[in-house]
Amino acid sequence: MSAHSPVSISGVLKERKPTANPKSGGIEKILGVEIQLEDIQCMNRFPIESIAIENANFGPAQRHLQIRTEKDIRDALSFRSRCAQICRKHLGEENGFLEIETPLLFKSTPEGAREFLVPTRSKGQAYALPQSPQQYKQLLMASGIPKYFQIARCFRDEDLRADRQPEFTQLDMEMAFARGQDVMFCVESLVRRLWLDMLGENLDKPDTRFDMMVTRVDHMIPVDLISKISPLQNPIVEVMKLSVSDWPAETRKFVSDFMVSQQAAPFLSNPAGQPGFFIDDPSKPLFGLQPFGFEAAEQIDELFDLDVGDLVIIQARENVPLQGGSTMIGNLRLALHKFAVTKGLSSATKGFHFMWVNEFPMFTPSNETEPGQGGEAGISSTHHPFTAPASLQDALLVESDPLKAKADHYDLVVNGMELGGGSRRIHSAEFQEYIMRKTLKMSPERVGDFAHLLEALRAGCPPHAGIALGFDRLVAVMLGKESVRDVIAFPKSGKGEDLLVKTPNDITEEQLRTYHLRLRDN
């Protein structure tokens, strides 16, 4: 019988003196009793010869042994389970939400993200796995359900990052007769409850985030300076300040060390150009800002209230409207701050700073990387096509100038990371169909994909609003994990693979015939 093998024991339970060390190896011992052993049977044998489990470093292909041997993983899964229980209690028992499961076998509709298709044995027909329960929860609002929530599984066939998985979990909510403010208030209450119960933290704290304001300056700096930092024609140029030392020489060394570090790699290979660094140094012309020219140097000095040793950074990017995601200078700001912390030149951020981001555009120009709604207007819904305009004026702009219309959409952000997003929905079938047909210029066939939703809206659907919080990401943020993979029992790799069970796997010829499929080259 080898160590780590499961056993069945029988004997007599007896009192004993409590052990001096109640915890050993992450295992809590039972105190005050012991078993006088009479029989022990090995239920299964652990192959100790082939696997040295003590001090082993198991990889994703042995995830079951990773979980068994790494207490940190088990603790994260336990933490996640307790968070889910709190969400259910807070929403369901204390605030009148109904937890309702929605189908996983849905239909293909152009909400915005790429879908996973599930072929059927009926020739030419397939299900689609849901990008989110969005349409079903709106159908529930039309069905007379006042408050809905679900800890839902979602699926999106998109490029993977540290905070993305092809299948993920979100805390999904929807409220009838509600505005965006009502949803945000409800979410704030839940988040405060989670942080207090799980972390013992009261979120009513001052902002402890670092202050590195980003400002656009291409209108004030010389053209020749712009051409030195970027090959782009007429780019946007933004500036920020970082204080790392009162000594220009120390700041200069900090920049040199950063630029040869691994963290600088994405900024050195940026097709829009590398960042420009300038140090406030009284021994230099214009205190080190001479390339800006006298007027611009004076304006930047006043803008940031520069002190000796301060670092001024400029970065160019393409001059295109309404582009989502992080900018390069935003990523550079995070990288520089993290590097300054490792060098002992800046304090690590403490606590959690939450904020709501709103006033998103309703529509953005379509691009090749996102499928959008597949319309012919050259624009797509920024969030999804069911998002309501922010005001009556924005509703009028949908017809006259849609790219200027703002949406009643809101994102919850903590320490610069998006936790989730929601919106007030369109509850008028006529306006919803107008956006699809006239604004987005979707084909009749694609509009027909939403016939079920339009019919439900026509059936006296009340105004409603909702949100979806990324549950994997929420737990990872609470635990300070770099990746959502650290809080998922069986996560996919960066290539979308489960290395333990070896998925995805090849389709057999028999399966191809059963589901009327044929493989094509390219």
Contacts in CASP RR format, 6 or more apart in sequence:
PFRMAT RR
TARGET T0000
AUTHOR 0000-0000-0000
METHOD contacts of the structure
MODEL  1
MSAHSPVSISGVLKERKPTANPKSGGIEKILGVEIQLEDIQCMNRFPIES
IAIENANFGPAQRHLQIRTEKDIRDALSFRSRCAQICRKHLGEENGFLEI
ETPLLFKSTPEGAREFLVPTRSKGQAYALPQSPQQYKQLLMASGIPKYFQ
IARCFRDEDLRADRQPEFTQLDMEMAFARGQDVMFCVESLVRRLWLDMLG
ENLDKPDTRFDMMVTRVDHMIPVDLISKISPLQNPIVEVMKLSVSDWPAE
TRKFVSDFMVSQQAAPFLSNPAGQPGFFIDDPSKPLFGLQPFGFEAAEQI
DELFDLDVGDLVIIQARENVPLQGGSTMIGNLRLALHKFAVTKGLSSATK
GFHFMWVNEFPMFTPSNETEPGQGGEAGISSTHHPFTAPASLQDALLVES
DPLKAKADHYDLVVNGMELGGGSRRIHSAEFQEYIMRKTLKMSPERVGDF
AHLLEALRAGCPPHAGIALGFDRLVAVMLGKESVRDVIAFPKSGKGEDLL
VKTPNDITEEQLRTYHLRLRDN
1 7 0 8 1.000
1 40 0 8 1.000
1 42 0 8 1.000
1 45 0 8 1.000
2 45 0 8 1.000
2 46 0 8 1.000
2 47 0 8 1.000
2 48 0 8 1.000
3 46 0 8 1.000
3 48 0 8 1.000
3 53 0 8 1.000
4 46 0 8 1.000
4 48 0 8 1.000
4 53 0 8 1.000
4 68 0 8 1.000
5 42 0 8 1.000
5 43 0 8 1.000
5 44 0 8 1.000
5 45 0 8 1.000
5 46 0 8 1.000
6 42 0 8 1.000
6 43 0 8 1.000
6 44 0 8 1.000
7 40 0 8 1.000
7 41 0 8 1.000
7 42 0 8 1.000
7 43 0 8 1.000
8 40 0 8 1.000
8 41 0 8 1.000
8 43 0 8 1.000
9 35 0 8 1.000
9 37 0 8 1.000
9 39 0 8 1.000
9 40 0 8 1.000
9 41 0 8 1.000
10 38 0 8 1.000
10 39 0 8 1.000
10 40 0 8 1.000
11 35 0 8 1.000
11 36 0 8 1.000
11 37 0 8 1.000
11 38 0 8 1.000
11 39 0 8 1.000
12 35 0 8 1.000
12 36 0 8 1.000
12 38 0 8 1.000
13 33 0 8 1.000
13 34 0 8 1.000
13 35 0 8 1.000
13 36 0 8 1.000
14 33 0 8 1.000
14 34 0 8 1.000
14 35 0 8 1.000
14 36 0 8 1.000
15 32 0 8 1.000
15 33 0 8 1.000
15 34 0 8 1.000
16 32 0 8 1.000
16 33 0 8 1.000
16 34 0 8 1.000
17 32 0 8 1.000
18 31 0 8 1.000
18 32 0 8 1.000
19 29 0 8 1.000
19 31 0 8 1.000
19 32 0 8 1.000
21 29 0 8 1.000
22 28 0 8 1.000
22 29 0 8 1.000
22 31 0 8 1.000
23 29 0 8 1.000
25 71 0 8 1.000
26 71 0 8 1.000
46 53 0 8 1.000
51 65 0 8 1.000
53 65 0 8 1.000
53 69 0 8 1.000
56 65 0 8 1.000
56 69 0 8 1.000
58 65 0 8 1.000
58 66 0 8 1.000
58 69 0 8 1.000
58 70 0 8 1.000
59 66 0 8 1.000
59 499 0 8 1.000
60 66 0 8 1.000
60 491 0 8 1.000
60 493 0 8 1.000
60 499 0 8 1.000
60 500 0 8 1.000
61 499 0 8 1.000
61 500 0 8 1.000
62 500 0 8 1.000
63 489 0 8 1.000
63 490 0 8 1.000
63 499 0 8 1.000
63 500 0 8 1.000
64 500 0 8 1.000
66 73 0 8 1.000
67 73 0 8 1.000
67 74 0 8 1.000
67 77 0 8 1.000
67 489 0 8 1.000
73 486 0 8 1.000
76 475 0 8 1.000
76 479 0 8 1.000
76 481 0 8 1.000
76 486 0 8 1.000
76 487 0 8 1.000
77 487 0 8 1.000
77 489 0 8 1.000
79 198 0 8 1.000
79 475 0 8 1.000
79 478 0 8 1.000
79 479 0 8 1.000
79 487 0 8 1.000
80 475 0 8 1.000
80 487 0 8 1.000
82 198 0 8 1.000
83 194 0 8 1.000
83 198 0 8 1.000
83 471 0 8 1.000
83 474 0 8 1.000
83 475 0 8 1.000
83 478 0 8 1.000
84 151 0 8 1.000
84 471 0 8 1.000
86 193 0 8 1.000
86 194 0 8 1.000
86 197 0 8 1.000
86 198 0 8 1.000
87 149 0 8 1.000
87 151 0 8 1.000
87 171 0 8 1.000
87 190 0 8 1.000
87 194 0 8 1.000
88 99 0 8 1.000
88 151 0 8 1.000
90 189 0 8 1.000
90 190 0 8 1.000
90 193 0 8 1.000
91 97 0 8 1.000
91 99 0 8 1.000
91 147 0 8 1.000
91 149 0 8 1.000
91 173 0 8 1.000
91 190 0 8 1.000
92 98 0 8 1.000
92 99 0 8 1.000
92 149 0 8 1.000
95 147 0 8 1.000
95 186 0 8 1.000
95 189 0 8 1.000
96 147 0 8 1.000
97 147 0 8 1.000
97 148 0 8 1.000
97 149 0 8 1.000
97 173 0 8 1.000
98 145 0 8 1.000
98 147 0 8 1.000
98 148 0 8 1.000
98 149 0 8 1.000
99 148 0 8 1.000
99 149 0 8 1.000
99 150 0 8 1.000
99 151 0 8 1.000
100 140 0 8 1.000
100 145 0 8 1.000
100 148 0 8 1.000
100 149 0 8 1.000
100 150 0 8 1.000
101 150 0 8 1.000
102 130 0 8 1.000
102 133 0 8 1.000
102 136 0 8 1.000
102 137 0 8 1.000
102 140 0 8 1.000
102 150 0 8 1.000
102 152 0 8 1.000
103 130 0 8 1.000
103 136 0 8 1.000
104 129 0 8 1.000
104 130 0 8 1.000
104 153 0 8 1.000
105 118 0 8 1.000
105 127 0 8 1.000
105 129 0 8 1.000
106 127 0 8 1.000
106 128 0 8 1.000
106 129 0 8 1.000
106 130 0 8 1.000
106 135 0 8 1.000
106 136 0 8 1.000
107 127 0 8 1.000
107 128 0 8 1.000
107 449 0 8 1.000
108 115 0 8 1.000
108 117 0 8 1.000
108 126 0 8 1.000
108 128 0 8 1.000
108 449 0 8 1.000
109 128 0 8 1.000
109 135 0 8 1.000
109 449 0 8 1.000
109 450 0 8 1.000
110 371 0 8 1.000
110 372 0 8 1.000
110 373 0 8 1.000
110 374 0 8 1.000
110 375 0 8 1.000
110 385 0 8 1.000
110 442 0 8 1.000
110 446 0 8 1.000
110 449 0 8 1.000
111 131 0 8 1.000
111 132 0 8 1.000
111 134 0 8 1.000
111 135 0 8 1.000
111 372 0 8 1.000
111 373 0 8 1.000
111 384 0 8 1.000
111 385 0 8 1.000
112 131 0 8 1.000
112 370 0 8 1.000
112 371 0 8 1.000
112 372 0 8 1.000
112 373 0 8 1.000
112 380 0 8 1.000
112 381 0 8 1.000
112 384 0 8 1.000
113 131 0 8 1.000
113 156 0 8 1.000
113 157 0 8 1.000
113 158 0 8 1.000
113 370 0 8 1.000
113 371 0 8 1.000
113 372 0 8 1.000
114 156 0 8 1.000
114 157 0 8 1.000
114 158 0 8 1.000
114 371 0 8 1.000
115 128 0 8 1.000
115 129 0 8 1.000
115 131 0 8 1.000
115 155 0 8 1.000
115 156 0 8 1.000
115 157 0 8 1.000
116 128 0 8 1.000
116 129 0 8 1.000
116 155 0 8 1.000
116 156 0 8 1.000
116 157 0 8 1.000
116 166 0 8 1.000
117 126 0 8 1.000
117 127 0 8 1.000
117 128 0 8 1.000
117 129 0 8 1.000
118 126 0 8 1.000
118 127 0 8 1.000
118 128 0 8 1.000
118 129 0 8 1.000
119 125 0 8 1.000
119 126 0 8 1.000
119 515 0 8 1.000
119 516 0 8 1.000
119 517 0 8 1.000
120 126 0 8 1.000
120 127 0 8 1.000
120 515 0 8 1.000
121 514 0 8 1.000
121 515 0 8 1.000
121 516 0 8 1.000
123 516 0 8 1.000
124 516 0 8 1.000
129 155 0 8 1.000
130 136 0 8 1.000
130 152 0 8 1.000
130 154 0 8 1.000
130 155 0 8 1.000
131 154 0 8 1.000
131 155 0 8 1.000
131 156 0 8 1.000
132 152 0 8 1.000
132 154 0 8 1.000
132 170 0 8 1.000
132 172 0 8 1.000
132 468 0 8 1.000
133 150 0 8 1.000
133 152 0 8 1.000
133 154 0 8 1.000
133 172 0 8 1.000
134 384 0 8 1.000
134 386 0 8 1.000
134 468 0 8 1.000
135 386 0 8 1.000
135 450 0 8 1.000
135 452 0 8 1.000
135 453 0 8 1.000
137 148 0 8 1.000
137 150 0 8 1.000
137 172 0 8 1.000
137 174 0 8 1.000
137 466 0 8 1.000
138 174 0 8 1.000
138 386 0 8 1.000
138 425 0 8 1.000
138 453 0 8 1.000
138 456 0 8 1.000
138 457 0 8 1.000
138 461 0 8 1.000
138 464 0 8 1.000
139 452 0 8 1.000
139 453 0 8 1.000
139 456 0 8 1.000
140 148 0 8 1.000
140 174 0 8 1.000
141 148 0 8 1.000
141 174 0 8 1.000
141 176 0 8 1.000
141 425 0 8 1.000
141 427 0 8 1.000
141 461 0 8 1.000
141 462 0 8 1.000
141 464 0 8 1.000
142 456 0 8 1.000
142 457 0 8 1.000
142 459 0 8 1.000
142 460 0 8 1.000
142 461 0 8 1.000
142 462 0 8 1.000
143 456 0 8 1.000
144 176 0 8 1.000
144 462 0 8 1.000
145 176 0 8 1.000
146 175 0 8 1.000
146 176 0 8 1.000
146 177 0 8 1.000
147 173 0 8 1.000
147 174 0 8 1.000
147 175 0 8 1.000
147 176 0 8 1.000
148 172 0 8 1.000
148 173 0 8 1.000
148 174 0 8 1.000
148 175 0 8 1.000
149 171 0 8 1.000
149 172 0 8 1.000
149 173 0 8 1.000
149 174 0 8 1.000
150 171 0 8 1.000
150 172 0 8 1.000
151 169 0 8 1.000
151 170 0 8 1.000
151 171 0 8 1.000
151 172 0 8 1.000
151 471 0 8 1.000
152 169 0 8 1.000
152 170 0 8 1.000
152 171 0 8 1.000
152 172 0 8 1.000
152 468 0 8 1.000
153 167 0 8 1.000
153 168 0 8 1.000
153 169 0 8 1.000
154 167 0 8 1.000
154 168 0 8 1.000
154 169 0 8 1.000
154 170 0 8 1.000
155 166 0 8 1.000
155 167 0 8 1.000
155 168 0 8 1.000
156 166 0 8 1.000
156 168 0 8 1.000
157 166 0 8 1.000
158 164 0 8 1.000
158 166 0 8 1.000
160 166 0 8 1.000
160 492 0 8 1.000
160 494 0 8 1.000
160 495 0 8 1.000
160 496 0 8 1.000
162 482 0 8 1.000
162 483 0 8 1.000
162 484 0 8 1.000
162 485 0 8 1.000
163 417 0 8 1.000
163 473 0 8 1.000
163 476 0 8 1.000
163 483 0 8 1.000
163 484 0 8 1.000
164 484 0 8 1.000
165 472 0 8 1.000
165 484 0 8 1.000
165 485 0 8 1.000
165 488 0 8 1.000
165 491 0 8 1.000
165 492 0 8 1.000
165 496 0 8 1.000
166 492 0 8 1.000
166 496 0 8 1.000
167 492 0 8 1.000
168 470 0 8 1.000
168 471 0 8 1.000
168 472 0 8 1.000
168 484 0 8 1.000
169 470 0 8 1.000
169 471 0 8 1.000
169 472 0 8 1.000
170 420 0 8 1.000
170 468 0 8 1.000
170 469 0 8 1.000
170 470 0 8 1.000
170 471 0 8 1.000
171 468 0 8 1.000
171 469 0 8 1.000
171 470 0 8 1.000
171 471 0 8 1.000
171 474 0 8 1.000
172 468 0 8 1.000
173 183 0 8 1.000
173 186 0 8 1.000
173 187 0 8 1.000
173 466 0 8 1.000
173 467 0 8 1.000
173 468 0 8 1.000
173 469 0 8 1.000
174 464 0 8 1.000
174 465 0 8 1.000
174 466 0 8 1.000
175 182 0 8 1.000
175 183 0 8 1.000
175 186 0 8 1.000
175 464 0 8 1.000
175 465 0 8 1.000
175 466 0 8 1.000
176 462 0 8 1.000
176 463 0 8 1.000
176 464 0 8 1.000
177 462 0 8 1.000
177 463 0 8 1.000
177 464 0 8 1.000
178 424 0 8 1.000
178 463 0 8 1.000
178 464 0 8 1.000
178 465 0 8 1.000
178 466 0 8 1.000
179 424 0 8 1.000
179 463 0 8 1.000
179 465 0 8 1.000
180 408 0 8 1.000
180 410 0 8 1.000
180 423 0 8 1.000
180 424 0 8 1.000
180 465 0 8 1.000
180 466 0 8 1.000
182 465 0 8 1.000
183 410 0 8 1.000
183 422 0 8 1.000
183 465 0 8 1.000
183 466 0 8 1.000
183 467 0 8 1.000
184 356 0 8 1.000
184 410 0 8 1.000
184 412 0 8 1.000
184 467 0 8 1.000
187 412 0 8 1.000
187 467 0 8 1.000
187 469 0 8 1.000
188 354 0 8 1.000
191 203 0 8 1.000
191 354 0 8 1.000
191 412 0 8 1.000
192 202 0 8 1.000
192 203 0 8 1.000
194 474 0 8 1.000
194 478 0 8 1.000
195 201 0 8 1.000
195 202 0 8 1.000
195 203 0 8 1.000
195 352 0 8 1.000
195 478 0 8 1.000
196 202 0 8 1.000
196 203 0 8 1.000
198 478 0 8 1.000
199 478 0 8 1.000
201 351 0 8 1.000
201 352 0 8 1.000
203 352 0 8 1.000
203 354 0 8 1.000
205 351 0 8 1.000
207 353 0 8 1.000
208 349 0 8 1.000
208 350 0 8 1.000
208 351 0 8 1.000
208 353 0 8 1.000
209 349 0 8 1.000
209 353 0 8 1.000
209 415 0 8 1.000
209 416 0 8 1.000
210 337 0 8 1.000
210 346 0 8 1.000
210 349 0 8 1.000
212 240 0 8 1.000
212 241 0 8 1.000
212 242 0 8 1.000
212 333 0 8 1.000
212 336 0 8 1.000
212 337 0 8 1.000
213 240 0 8 1.000
213 241 0 8 1.000
213 304 0 8 1.000
214 238 0 8 1.000
214 239 0 8 1.000
214 240 0 8 1.000
214 327 0 8 1.000
214 329 0 8 1.000
214 330 0 8 1.000
214 333 0 8 1.000
215 238 0 8 1.000
215 239 0 8 1.000
215 240 0 8 1.000
215 303 0 8 1.000
216 236 0 8 1.000
216 237 0 8 1.000
216 238 0 8 1.000
216 239 0 8 1.000
217 237 0 8 1.000
217 238 0 8 1.000
217 239 0 8 1.000
217 296 0 8 1.000
217 300 0 8 1.000
217 314 0 8 1.000
218 226 0 8 1.000
218 235 0 8 1.000
218 236 0 8 1.000
218 237 0 8 1.000
218 316 0 8 1.000
220 295 0 8 1.000
220 296 0 8 1.000
220 299 0 8 1.000
221 237 0 8 1.000
221 292 0 8 1.000
221 293 0 8 1.000
221 296 0 8 1.000
221 314 0 8 1.000
222 291 0 8 1.000
222 292 0 8 1.000
222 293 0 8 1.000
222 296 0 8 1.000
225 291 0 8 1.000
225 292 0 8 1.000
226 235 0 8 1.000
226 237 0 8 1.000
226 316 0 8 1.000
228 291 0 8 1.000
229 237 0 8 1.000
229 273 0 8 1.000
229 274 0 8 1.000
229 275 0 8 1.000
229 276 0 8 1.000
229 314 0 8 1.000
229 315 0 8 1.000
229 316 0 8 1.000
230 237 0 8 1.000
230 272 0 8 1.000
230 273 0 8 1.000
230 316 0 8 1.000
231 271 0 8 1.000
231 272 0 8 1.000
231 273 0 8 1.000
232 272 0 8 1.000
232 273 0 8 1.000
232 316 0 8 1.000
232 317 0 8 1.000
232 318 0 8 1.000
232 319 0 8 1.000
234 319 0 8 1.000
235 272 0 8 1.000
235 316 0 8 1.000
235 317 0 8 1.000
235 318 0 8 1.000
235 319 0 8 1.000
236 316 0 8 1.000
236 317 0 8 1.000
236 318 0 8 1.000
236 319 0 8 1.000
237 314 0 8 1.000
237 315 0 8 1.000
237 316 0 8 1.000
237 317 0 8 1.000
238 314 0 8 1.000
238 315 0 8 1.000
238 317 0 8 1.000
238 327 0 8 1.000
238 329 0 8 1.000
239 300 0 8 1.000
239 312 0 8 1.000
239 313 0 8 1.000
239 314 0 8 1.000
240 312 0 8 1.000
240 313 0 8 1.000
240 329 0 8 1.000
240 333 0 8 1.000
241 304 0 8 1.000
241 306 0 8 1.000
241 310 0 8 1.000
241 311 0 8 1.000
241 312 0 8 1.000
241 313 0 8 1.000
242 310 0 8 1.000
242 311 0 8 1.000
242 313 0 8 1.000
242 333 0 8 1.000
242 336 0 8 1.000
242 337 0 8 1.000
242 340 0 8 1.000
243 307 0 8 1.000
243 309 0 8 1.000
243 310 0 8 1.000
243 311 0 8 1.000
244 250 0 8 1.000
244 251 0 8 1.000
244 254 0 8 1.000
244 309 0 8 1.000
244 311 0 8 1.000
244 340 0 8 1.000
244 343 0 8 1.000
244 345 0 8 1.000
244 346 0 8 1.000
245 251 0 8 1.000
245 254 0 8 1.000
245 309 0 8 1.000
245 345 0 8 1.000
246 307 0 8 1.000
246 308 0 8 1.000
246 309 0 8 1.000
247 308 0 8 1.000
247 309 0 8 1.000
248 279 0 8 1.000
248 280 0 8 1.000
248 281 0 8 1.000
248 283 0 8 1.000
248 308 0 8 1.000
248 309 0 8 1.000
250 309 0 8 1.000
250 345 0 8 1.000
251 279 0 8 1.000
251 309 0 8 1.000
251 310 0 8 1.000
251 311 0 8 1.000
252 279 0 8 1.000
254 311 0 8 1.000
254 339 0 8 1.000
254 340 0 8 1.000
254 343 0 8 1.000
254 345 0 8 1.000
255 277 0 8 1.000
255 279 0 8 1.000
255 311 0 8 1.000
257 339 0 8 1.000
257 343 0 8 1.000
258 264 0 8 1.000
258 335 0 8 1.000
258 336 0 8 1.000
258 339 0 8 1.000
259 268 0 8 1.000
261 339 0 8 1.000
263 335 0 8 1.000
263 338 0 8 1.000
263 339 0 8 1.000
264 335 0 8 1.000
266 328 0 8 1.000
266 331 0 8 1.000
267 274 0 8 1.000
267 275 0 8 1.000
267 315 0 8 1.000
267 328 0 8 1.000
267 331 0 8 1.000
267 332 0 8 1.000
267 335 0 8 1.000
268 274 0 8 1.000
270 328 0 8 1.000
272 315 0 8 1.000
272 316 0 8 1.000
272 317 0 8 1.000
272 318 0 8 1.000
272 328 0 8 1.000
273 315 0 8 1.000
273 316 0 8 1.000
275 313 0 8 1.000
275 314 0 8 1.000
275 315 0 8 1.000
275 329 0 8 1.000
275 332 0 8 1.000
276 313 0 8 1.000
276 314 0 8 1.000
276 315 0 8 1.000
277 311 0 8 1.000
277 312 0 8 1.000
277 313 0 8 1.000
278 288 0 8 1.000
278 289 0 8 1.000
278 291 0 8 1.000
278 292 0 8 1.000
278 311 0 8 1.000
278 312 0 8 1.000
278 313 0 8 1.000
278 314 0 8 1.000
279 288 0 8 1.000
279 309 0 8 1.000
279 310 0 8 1.000
279 311 0 8 1.000
279 312 0 8 1.000
280 287 0 8 1.000
280 288 0 8 1.000
280 289 0 8 1.000
280 306 0 8 1.000
280 307 0 8 1.000
280 308 0 8 1.000
280 309 0 8 1.000
280 310 0 8 1.000
280 311 0 8 1.000
280 312 0 8 1.000
281 287 0 8 1.000
281 288 0 8 1.000
281 308 0 8 1.000
281 309 0 8 1.000
282 308 0 8 1.000
284 290 0 8 1.000
286 292 0 8 1.000
286 293 0 8 1.000
286 294 0 8 1.000
286 297 0 8 1.000
287 297 0 8 1.000
287 301 0 8 1.000
287 306 0 8 1.000
287 308 0 8 1.000
289 296 0 8 1.000
289 297 0 8 1.000
289 300 0 8 1.000
289 301 0 8 1.000
289 312 0 8 1.000
290 297 0 8 1.000
292 300 0 8 1.000
300 306 0 8 1.000
300 312 0 8 1.000
304 310 0 8 1.000
304 312 0 8 1.000
306 312 0 8 1.000
313 329 0 8 1.000
313 332 0 8 1.000
313 336 0 8 1.000
315 327 0 8 1.000
315 328 0 8 1.000
315 329 0 8 1.000
315 332 0 8 1.000
317 327 0 8 1.000
317 328 0 8 1.000
317 329 0 8 1.000
320 365 0 8 1.000
321 365 0 8 1.000
321 403 0 8 1.000
322 361 0 8 1.000
322 364 0 8 1.000
322 365 0 8 1.000
322 382 0 8 1.000
322 403 0 8 1.000
323 364 0 8 1.000
324 364 0 8 1.000
337 346 0 8 1.000
337 349 0 8 1.000
340 346 0 8 1.000
341 347 0 8 1.000
341 348 0 8 1.000
349 415 0 8 1.000
351 415 0 8 1.000
352 414 0 8 1.000
352 415 0 8 1.000
352 477 0 8 1.000
353 414 0 8 1.000
353 415 0 8 1.000
354 412 0 8 1.000
354 413 0 8 1.000
354 414 0 8 1.000
355 413 0 8 1.000
355 414 0 8 1.000
356 410 0 8 1.000
356 411 0 8 1.000
356 412 0 8 1.000
356 413 0 8 1.000
357 410 0 8 1.000
357 411 0 8 1.000
357 413 0 8 1.000
358 390 0 8 1.000
358 408 0 8 1.000
358 409 0 8 1.000
358 410 0 8 1.000
358 411 0 8 1.000
359 390 0 8 1.000
359 406 0 8 1.000
360 382 0 8 1.000
360 383 0 8 1.000
360 406 0 8 1.000
360 407 0 8 1.000
360 409 0 8 1.000
360 411 0 8 1.000
361 382 0 8 1.000
361 403 0 8 1.000
361 404 0 8 1.000
361 405 0 8 1.000
361 406 0 8 1.000
361 407 0 8 1.000
362 381 0 8 1.000
362 382 0 8 1.000
362 387 0 8 1.000
362 389 0 8 1.000
362 394 0 8 1.000
362 398 0 8 1.000
362 402 0 8 1.000
362 405 0 8 1.000
362 406 0 8 1.000
362 407 0 8 1.000
363 379 0 8 1.000
363 380 0 8 1.000
363 381 0 8 1.000
363 382 0 8 1.000
363 402 0 8 1.000
363 403 0 8 1.000
363 405 0 8 1.000
363 439 0 8 1.000
363 440 0 8 1.000
364 379 0 8 1.000
364 380 0 8 1.000
364 382 0 8 1.000
364 403 0 8 1.000
365 378 0 8 1.000
365 379 0 8 1.000
365 380 0 8 1.000
365 403 0 8 1.000
366 372 0 8 1.000
366 374 0 8 1.000
366 375 0 8 1.000
366 378 0 8 1.000
366 379 0 8 1.000
366 380 0 8 1.000
370 380 0 8 1.000
372 380 0 8 1.000
372 381 0 8 1.000
373 380 0 8 1.000
373 381 0 8 1.000
373 385 0 8 1.000
373 436 0 8 1.000
373 440 0 8 1.000
373 442 0 8 1.000
373 446 0 8 1.000
374 380 0 8 1.000
374 440 0 8 1.000
374 442 0 8 1.000
374 446 0 8 1.000
375 440 0 8 1.000
375 441 0 8 1.000
375 442 0 8 1.000
375 443 0 8 1.000
375 446 0 8 1.000
376 441 0 8 1.000
376 442 0 8 1.000
376 443 0 8 1.000
377 402 0 8 1.000
377 439 0 8 1.000
377 440 0 8 1.000
377 441 0 8 1.000
378 441 0 8 1.000
379 402 0 8 1.000
379 403 0 8 1.000
379 439 0 8 1.000
379 440 0 8 1.000
380 440 0 8 1.000
381 387 0 8 1.000
381 435 0 8 1.000
381 440 0 8 1.000
382 407 0 8 1.000
382 409 0 8 1.000
383 407 0 8 1.000
383 409 0 8 1.000
383 421 0 8 1.000
383 422 0 8 1.000
383 423 0 8 1.000
385 432 0 8 1.000
385 435 0 8 1.000
385 436 0 8 1.000
385 440 0 8 1.000
386 423 0 8 1.000
386 425 0 8 1.000
386 426 0 8 1.000
386 432 0 8 1.000
386 453 0 8 1.000
387 407 0 8 1.000
387 408 0 8 1.000
387 409 0 8 1.000
387 423 0 8 1.000
387 424 0 8 1.000
387 425 0 8 1.000
387 426 0 8 1.000
388 407 0 8 1.000
388 408 0 8 1.000
388 423 0 8 1.000
388 424 0 8 1.000
388 425 0 8 1.000
388 426 0 8 1.000
388 427 0 8 1.000
389 395 0 8 1.000
389 397 0 8 1.000
389 398 0 8 1.000
389 405 0 8 1.000
389 406 0 8 1.000
389 407 0 8 1.000
389 408 0 8 1.000
390 405 0 8 1.000
390 406 0 8 1.000
390 407 0 8 1.000
390 408 0 8 1.000
390 409 0 8 1.000
391 406 0 8 1.000
394 405 0 8 1.000
394 406 0 8 1.000
394 407 0 8 1.000
395 405 0 8 1.000
395 431 0 8 1.000
397 404 0 8 1.000
397 405 0 8 1.000
398 405 0 8 1.000
398 434 0 8 1.000
398 435 0 8 1.000
398 439 0 8 1.000
399 434 0 8 1.000
399 438 0 8 1.000
399 439 0 8 1.000
402 439 0 8 1.000
407 423 0 8 1.000
408 423 0 8 1.000
408 424 0 8 1.000
408 465 0 8 1.000
409 421 0 8 1.000
409 422 0 8 1.000
409 423 0 8 1.000
410 421 0 8 1.000
410 422 0 8 1.000
410 423 0 8 1.000
410 467 0 8 1.000
411 418 0 8 1.000
411 420 0 8 1.000
411 421 0 8 1.000
411 422 0 8 1.000
412 418 0 8 1.000
412 419 0 8 1.000
412 420 0 8 1.000
412 421 0 8 1.000
412 467 0 8 1.000
412 469 0 8 1.000
413 419 0 8 1.000
414 477 0 8 1.000
415 477 0 8 1.000
417 473 0 8 1.000
417 477 0 8 1.000
418 473 0 8 1.000
419 469 0 8 1.000
419 470 0 8 1.000
419 473 0 8 1.000
419 474 0 8 1.000
419 477 0 8 1.000
420 467 0 8 1.000
420 468 0 8 1.000
420 469 0 8 1.000
420 470 0 8 1.000
420 473 0 8 1.000
421 467 0 8 1.000
421 468 0 8 1.000
421 469 0 8 1.000
422 465 0 8 1.000
422 466 0 8 1.000
422 467 0 8 1.000
422 468 0 8 1.000
423 465 0 8 1.000
423 466 0 8 1.000
423 467 0 8 1.000
424 463 0 8 1.000
424 464 0 8 1.000
424 465 0 8 1.000
424 466 0 8 1.000
425 463 0 8 1.000
425 464 0 8 1.000
425 465 0 8 1.000
425 466 0 8 1.000
426 432 0 8 1.000
426 435 0 8 1.000
426 457 0 8 1.000
427 457 0 8 1.000
427 461 0 8 1.000
427 462 0 8 1.000
427 463 0 8 1.000
427 464 0 8 1.000
428 457 0 8 1.000
429 454 0 8 1.000
429 455 0 8 1.000
429 457 0 8 1.000
429 458 0 8 1.000
429 461 0 8 1.000
432 450 0 8 1.000
432 453 0 8 1.000
432 454 0 8 1.000
432 457 0 8 1.000
433 447 0 8 1.000
433 454 0 8 1.000
436 442 0 8 1.000
436 446 0 8 1.000
436 447 0 8 1.000
436 450 0 8 1.000
437 447 0 8 1.000
472 484 0 8 1.000
472 487 0 8 1.000
472 488 0 8 1.000
473 484 0 8 1.000
475 481 0 8 1.000
475 484 0 8 1.000
475 487 0 8 1.000
476 482 0 8 1.000
476 483 0 8 1.000
476 484 0 8 1.000
476 486 0 8 1.000
476 487 0 8 1.000
479 486 0 8 1.000
479 487 0 8 1.000
481 487 0 8 1.000
484 491 0 8 1.000
485 491 0 8 1.000
485 492 0 8 1.000
490 498 0 8 1.000
490 500 0 8 1.000
490 501 0 8 1.000
491 498 0 8 1.000
492 498 0 8 1.000
493 499 0 8 1.000
496 504 0 8 1.000
497 503 0 8 1.000
497 504 0 8 1.000
507 517 0 8 1.000
507 519 0 8 1.000
511 517 0 8 1.000
512 518 0 8 1.000
512 519 0 8 1.000
END
